[in-house]
């Protein structure tokens, strides 16, 4: 991401670039600079990053961004809450697609009406000193926003059907709850309540998305979770590559540059190049256990039999989690909640089920077709890929063949 990026109604600013330029009389111009300047000057104590106001020092705190949401003409009631939901659903959807780390809410929020400060909300927590920086997660998230942000901007900027609008609202609330749960996880009772709330909201959103798609909830779930094994496999391959490049790799290193050039389906890592550089990557692993685990996932890129073995394992895991998630949802509905470890075990699947369906609705709008047609197209592509795998044609060969056809 750059210093300032706009995706539909949402604009993100790099705080370390935008605030010094907004506050300096000779700072660089950028959209909404005067607006940000007035807010920063009028709320300097509430906007502190650390003990020195707005000093670009990242050594004592994590990376920080600012989000501006254009709410258009509307009533001010619940405006700040709606803005938060818009930002959180954008970030959560991108994180699901990219595997990145969702940015966490921190600091104040301000509502401007006709350029004037009308309402403010202050978070209880201040920004904490940075711990170990997750460079891998940061890169995935930044790449994901650049890749998927424009498509999400389209959806967030167009009139939506009643069911899709309600699903968007519920997913925003669920994402906001997830963000709050991450910040307040030290409070055990509150954390469990928030997890149940997020799961219930995601479930309700799934039903609205099914209505929008003119499908039964069960049929929508079947279509959406059909992508779970491959999506999980891709995440594991990315983790394997990251494990071979501890600490984010060596700055300027040739291997680092080679495996981080875009990648299959827009992922940060290039799976094709990772397969070709398998030996070099495994040589970077520090211990034998990590090397064996990474080798299995890397080998599955070019080995159809191994990939199908891993896919069968992931499919069994998906089926187990799907049945468990149904029991958890029924327990919440009937006042007999499942134990916390059981609840936590299905959160990733529930999040995938809801946000992947939402992503399908977004892609359908962008392509000018129905959500059902979009899901059926995905199923056709998935079936064609699996037929070639069963014929012994690896993913690596399939990708290379597809590239040859395009070029």
N, C-alpha and C positions, 0 to 999 in steps of 0.2 A: 504494500500500500504506500501511496505517496503521503505528502503532508496534509492534503485535503482531498477527500473523495466523496462523491455524491451518488447515492443509489435511490432513485425515486425521492420519497419524502425525507430520507435519512442522509445526513452528511456527517462524516467522521473527520475529525481533526487530530493530528499529532499534537498533543498538548505542549510538548517541548519545543515545537516549532511555532505553533499558532499563538500561544500566550505571550512569549517575548515580543513577537511581531505585532500583536494587538496592543500591547502596553507601551511599546516604544513609539515616540512621536515620529520617528523616521523608519518605522517598521515596514516590511513588505506588505503591499495590499493583497487581500484575498477576500472571497465572498463572506459576508457577514462579519467582517473585521470590527466595524464600529459597534455592532451589537455585542460581540464578545468583549470588547474593551470596556463598555459600560458595565457589564455584569462583573467582570473581574475587579474593576475598581470599586464597585459598590458592595461586593461581598468578599473582600480579600481574606478575612479570617476563615470564613467557611470554605474557601476554595484552596486552602493550603495543602500542598503535597506533603511537606515535611516541616522542619523547623524554620526553614527560610522560604519566604513566599515566592513561588514560581522560578526558583533557580534551576536551570536545566542540569540536574545532578541525578543520574540514574543509579549511582552506586548505593544509595540508601533506600531505594523504592523500586517497585516494578514499573514496567512500561505503562504509560497512561495515555488514554485518548479521551476526546470529547465527542459527544453525539448531539446533533441538532435534528429535531424532527419538525417538519412543516405540517401542521395539523389542518391547514386551510381555514375555511370559515365554519365555525361551530361554536357550541356553548363551551364555557370554560369548565363546567362540572366534569370531573374525572379526566381532564385533559392530560395531566401529568401521568396518570396511571395508563392511559391509552398510549402515550408516547413511549413509556417504558416497555409496554407489551410489543409495540412495533419493532423497537430495537432488539428486544430479546428474541423474538421469533425469527428475525433476519439472522442474528448471530447463531442461534441454535440450529437453524436449517443449514447454514454454511458449515458449521462444525460437524454435523452429521454427514454431509457430502464429502468433506475434506479430511475428516479425522483430526482436526485441529482442536485446540483448547479454547473453550468459550470464554470470552472476556467477562470478568465479574463486575457487577455494579458496585460503585463506591463513590462517595462524595455527594454533593447536593444536586438538586434539579430545580430549574427555574422556568416558570411559564411567562412568556412575553405576549402581550396583546397589543397589536399595533406598535411594536417596538418598545413597549414600556413593561417593566417588571411588574407582574400582577400577582404572582404567587410563588412561594419557594418551599422546598422540602429539603431537609438536611438529614443525611444518613447518620446513624449513631456511631458508626465506625469511621476512623480515619485510615488513610492509606498506610499500610504497614511496611516496614523495611523489607526489601526483596530477599527471598531465600535463594535456593538454587534455581537459576533461570532455565525454563524449559524451551530451549532454542528450537527443538524439533517441533513442539506443539505450536510455537509462535509462527514458524515458517509455514506450517500447514494452514493455519488460520488465515494468515495474510494472503497466501496464494489462493485459498478458497474464497475469500471475500472478493478478490480481484476477478476470479473466474465466474463465480455464481452470483455475485452482487448485482450485476446488470439485469440478469433474468429475474431475480427477486424484486428488483426495482419496478419491473414491468407489472408484476402482480400487485405490488403495494400501491401502484398508481392508477389502476383501472377499477371501474365499478365491478363489484363482486356479487354473485348470487347470494341470497340470504343464508343458505347453508354454508357456503364457503366463507363468507364474512364471519359467521358465528364460529366456525372451526378455527379461523385465523385468530379470533379474539381468545378462544380457549387455549390454543397453543401458546399465544403470547403470555397468558396468565400462568400456564404450566412452566414456561421458560423462566418467567420472573420468579416463580416459586423455587425452581431449581437453583437460580442464581442466589436467592436469599438463603436457601438451605446450605449452599456452599460457604457463604459468609458466616453463618451462624451454626455450623455443624458442631461446635463445642457444646451446644445445648441439646442433649440427647433427645428429650421428649419432643422438643420443637422440631428437631430434624426428622423424626419418624412421621409426625403429623404432616410436615411439608411433603415428604415423599409420597404419602398416601394421597394428598391433595393433588400433586402433580400427576400421579398415575390416573386418578379419577378424571381429571381434566383432559388428559390425552385420550382416554377411553371415550369420553363424550365427543371430543373432536373427531375421533374416528367414525362415530356414527353419523355426524353431520357430513363428513367427507363421503361416506357411503351413499347418503341421500343425494348429494351433489353429483356423484358418479352414476346414479341410477342403478346401484348394485346393492346386494345384501351386505351387511357388515362382515359376514363370514366369507363371502366371495372376495370382497375387497382385501380382507386380511390374507386370504390365500394368494392373491396376486402380489401383494406388497411383500409378504414374507418369503415369497419365491426368490427374492433377490438377497435375502439375509445371508445364506452360505457364501455366495461370491463376495458380497460386501465385507463380511467378516474375514474371509481369506485375504482380501486386498489389504485390510488393516493389519493383519498379522505379517504380511510380506513387508509392509512399510516399517513395522516394528523391528523386523529382522534386519532390514537395511540400516535402520537407526542404531541398532545394537552393534553393528559392525563399524559405525562411525561415532564412537562415544564422544560426548561433548560437542556434537554438531559438526565434527570433522575438523580438519586442519585448514586454516584460512589460506585460500589460494591453492589448495591441493588439487591436483588433476583428477583424482578419483572422486573427490567431493563434487567437483564441477560436472563430471560425467554422469553421475547418477541423480543429480538434482535438476535436470533440464526438462521440467514439465512433467511428462509421464503419461502412462495409459489412463484414459478417462480424465485427464486433467489433474492427476495426483501429483504431489510435489516430486516424488521419485519416478524415474523412468524405469519401469519394470524390464523393458527390453534391454536397456543398457546394464541394468543390475544383473540380469541373467548372463550377459556376455562378460561381465567383470566379476563373476562369482568368486573365483579364486582370490582375486585381489581384495574383495570385501571380507571373505572369511579369514584371510591372513591378518586382518586388523582386529579380529576378536581376541579379547584378553584371556579368556578361559575356555576350556574344552567343552563345558556344558553349554555355554552360549553359542559356541561354534557349531555344535551338533544341532541345536534347535534352529539356528539361523539357516543352516545348510538345508534342512528339510523344507522350509518354506521357500527358499531361493530355488531349490531344485524343482519344486512343483511348477515353476513358470515354464520350464522346458520339458517336463515329464508328465504326459497326459495321465498315465496310470497313477502316479503319486498324487496329482491334483485331485483325481476322482476319489482316491482314498481319503484325502483330507476333506473333500466336500461331503462325503458320506458321514464323517465324524461331525462336521458342522451342522449337517442336516438333522442328525439325531439330537444334537444339542438344541437346535431350534425347536424341534418338536417337543422335547422335554420342557423347555422354557415356555412355549406357547400354552401347553396344558397347565403348567404351574401358574402362569399369569392369569389364566381364566379363573383358577381357584382363588387367587389373591383378590381379583376384582370382585368376585362373588362374595368373598369374606368381608370386604370393605362395604359392599352394598347391604349386607345383612347384619352388620354390626359384630362380626366375628373375625377381626383382622388377623392375618397371618403373622408369625414371628418375624422380627426385624430382618434376620438373615435371609429368610425366604423372600420377603418384600424386596430387599436390595438386589437379589439375584435376578429379578425380572425387569429392573428399571431400564436397562439398556435396550432390551427387546421392545418394551412399551414405547420408549422414545423413538426408536427406529420405526415401529409400526405406524405411529401417528405422523411423524415428520416426513417419512418417505412417501406416505399417501399424499401429504400436502405438496411435496415436491412434484409428484405426478400431476396434480391439479395445475401447478404452475407451468410445467412443461407443456401440458395440453393447451393452456391459454396461449403460450408463446407460439405454439405450432398451429393454432387455429383449428383444433379438433377437440372432440369430447375426451373427458378423462377416461372413460371406458376404452375408447380407441387407443389412447396412449398406453394404458395398462396392457391391452392385448398386443400392441406392437412390441412392448418390452418382453412379454411372454414368448413371442415368436422369435425374437433375437436370442433370448435365453435358450430356447429349445434348439435352435440352429447351432449355437455354441456347444451345447451338450452332445448333440449328435456327432459333431466333429471330434469331440474329446473321446467319446466311446469308440470312434474309428481309429483312435491312437494319434490324433493330430493335437499337439500341445497348444496351449494358449500362446506361447511364443511364436510358433509357426502360424497360427491363425492371425495374430496381429501383423506379422510380416507379410502374409499373403494379402490381407486387407489393405495394407499400405501399398503393396505392389499394384493392386487393382486401382487405387486412387491415383497413383503417380503414373 
